[in-house]
Amino acid sequence: MSEKINKAIEVIYQAVGAATGLVDVKMDVYDEAHAEDAAKSIAAMTEIGSTGRYYASFTPDAEGDWQVQIDSITAPGKVVKHYTVVAHDIDSVGDAIDGQNDISTGDIAGELATYDAPTKAELDLTESNIRGGSETLETIKTAVDAVVYVSPPIVG
């Protein structure tokens, strides 16, 4: 999944052994050029209650691949997470097209009034073109009925 430029990304970190009360969970942020962005880095992430899970956020200011590296000195457990940052996320695309496809019944009626349906001759609906060869509906039905469907393996 992609993240949007200039939109905050919340990062959640589970400490080693779900250690609680850590005050030194640090999040280093690396920009799209793989350079550390000290201004966006966090010296002490905030714990969620007493869960051993910590959170912080950063806001990417350029498109590209961003990374965070999280670690604690008192409970070491360095992890890295990657975020793809793009100009538009699904919400911004949806907002941009919202209302663009409004069609009133008057618009539809006007379009239908000017529609010139093709004639049978224009469509070339002769029996030989409809049949398309020697196959009949019965031979096609027989072939379809002979197909055996085997369900593929799935993971749920």
N, C-alpha and C positions, 0 to 999 in steps of 0.2 A: 504494500500500500504506500501511496505517496503522501507526502506532507506538503503544505502550501507555504510559499515564501511569505515572510512577515507575519506568520501565524504561529503562536506559541505551541511548542511540542512539550507535553508532559512526559517525563521519564520516571519510571518506577524501578527501584532496585531492591532485590531481596538479599539481605546480608547473609553471609555464611552462617549456617546454623540458626538463622532467623534471630541473630543477635540484636537485642534491644538496647536502647539508651546510648547508641553510638553518636558522638558529636563530631566525628571526623570523616564522615562519608563524603568523599569529594567527587565531583563530576567535572572532568575536563572535556571541553567541547572543541572539536576539530572541524574547520570549515571545508568548503568544497575544494580548496586547494591543499587540503591535508595539513594546514597550519593551525596550531592551537589558537583559539579565540579566547584570550584571557578574560575579556569583558563579559563573555557569555558563560564562562566556567563558574561553577558553584563550589565554594569551599566547604559548606556543610549542608547536606541535604536534610530535609525535614522528615521525621519518622511519622508514619500513619499510626496514631494511637501507640500501642505497645506491641506491634505486630512483627517488628524486624524488617518491615518494608519501608523504604524511604523514597521520597519524591522531590523533584525539582523540575523546572522548565527552562527552556531557552527558546529564543526566536531567531530562526535563520533569516539572513538578509540577502541571500543569493541562491540561485538555483544550483543544483548539483548534489553530490553525495556528501552528507555530513555524518560524523561519528561522535559518539560520546564514549568516554572511558571512565568507569566508576571503580573506586577502591576505598578501603578504610585501612588506616595504619594499625588500629587496635584489633580489627577482625579482618585480616587480609582476604581478599576474594575478588581480584581484578576481573572485570567484564567489559566487553565492548559491544555497542549497539550501533547499527547503521540506519540512516534515514535518507530516503531519496526526496529531495525538495524540488518542487515544480512550480510553475507560475499559476496554474489553476488546479484546484481540487474539485471533486465531484459537486460539492456544495456551491462553489462559485460558478461552475458551468451551469448548474441548475438555476441559480439566481439570474444568470445572464439571459437564459432563454425563457424564463418564466413570463408568461403573457405574450410571448412572440407567436404562439400558435393558436391564438383565440380566433375561432371561426364562428360567425353568427349564422343563423338559419337563412338570413337574407343573402349572405355571401354564397351559401350552398345553392339556394334557389336560383340565383343569378348565373352561377356556373352551369347548373343543369339546363337552364333555359337556352344557353348557347352551345350546349354539347350536341355534336352531330354524330350520332351512332353510326358505326360502319355497317354497310349492307352485307347480306349473305355472300354476294359476289365478291365484295372487297375482302372478306375474311376467307374466301375460298373454302366454304364448308361442304365440299363434295364428299360423297361417301368414301371415295378412295383416299382422300386426304385425312379424313377422320380416322379411318382404320389404320393407316400408316403402314400397311403391308399385309402379310398373311395372318398376323395374330388376330384372334377374336377375343372378346371379353372372357369367354369360357376358358381359352388356353392361358390367358394371363392370370385368371383366378386360380386355375390349377397350379400354375407355377408359384404363385404367392402362397397358396396353402401348403406347399411342400417345404417352404422355408422353416427351419427349426431355429428358434431363438434360445440361446444359452446365456443366462445372466452372468455378467463379469464379476470378478471378486471386487468387493468394496470394503472400505474402512469407514466406520461410523463414529 
